[in-house]
């Protein structure tokens, strides 16, 4: 009965996420004063979300994923070679104004290291592969973001990038939840109470994803609301990125002969961006770049909406599990 109920929650996850987004829009527009409080909850909520997600991934599978050099190289290649080329091409269609371009480049050139794990898990992807490659993604984006900004925009903007927000996000959102998940897993192996705790936490990934969507959208919507007429031009670019990168990720996975789980993981790491870590960097820019945070937040809103769709589209159409389909056909024939 418990398993059936959990399956029902997972089956209705898209509807739950849509409800969370609608509530967030209502809160963001109706109670903009709440955005300040909600913004302080983003990192704690993400930390809990990642904790319950990591609990779904046995430690032995994460340890095994560190030895998958092919996936790690593919993820790095997609994020730091393919993505910059795509982003540079897409930005040719934007007004060539530094205040807009800096926000777009900052957010699209940095791969996600937090809720990408959850979305990969929800889409039936190999989330331990994403977990294993996260430290490399975090370190390399910190090193190459100033280089790309210098290459695309000039030295002045590149000099504003600091390591602090990246390090803080890695510790709070990745390292701490992962350590707690490993401790919990050890506890569950040696204690019935620990096992009960782990089973209870197994209910939370979908509800916590809904809470995350609510907190992020409701807290950031007021930032965008006041600048919507100025930043409307970036929305088609973000949508185009959401359409292009999953296809390129799937193509690359096919060329490398990756299995279904790895392919789905490569798709999600190729398309999701590090907007929640980049936002503090955008807020720290000089006053002449005051519009950059709204440009970053707009990407967050577009991406979260797209992820709700991709968690269904990727497993059902882009990277279907044909082995399960054939198994179902075989069972049907035997009946």
Secondary structure as UniProt FT lines:
FT   HELIX           2..11
FT   HELIX           13..30
FT   HELIX           32..34
FT   HELIX           35..40
FT   HELIX           42..54
FT   TURN            55..56
FT   HELIX           59..65
FT   TURN            66..67
FT   HELIX           69..77
FT   HELIX           78..82
FT   HELIX           83..91
FT   TURN            92..93
FT   HELIX           98..108
FT   HELIX           115..122
FT   TURN            123..124
FT   HELIX           127..153
FT   HELIX           155..158
FT   TURN            159..160
FT   HELIX           164..169
FT   HELIX           170..175
FT   HELIX           176..190
FT   HELIX           192..201
FT   TURN            202..203
FT   HELIX           204..225
FT   TURN            226..227
FT   HELIX           228..255
FT   TURN            256..257
FT   HELIX           260..271
FT   HELIX           275..283
FT   HELIX           287..289
FT   TURN            290..291
FT   HELIX           292..313
FT   HELIX           314..318
FT   HELIX           322..334
//
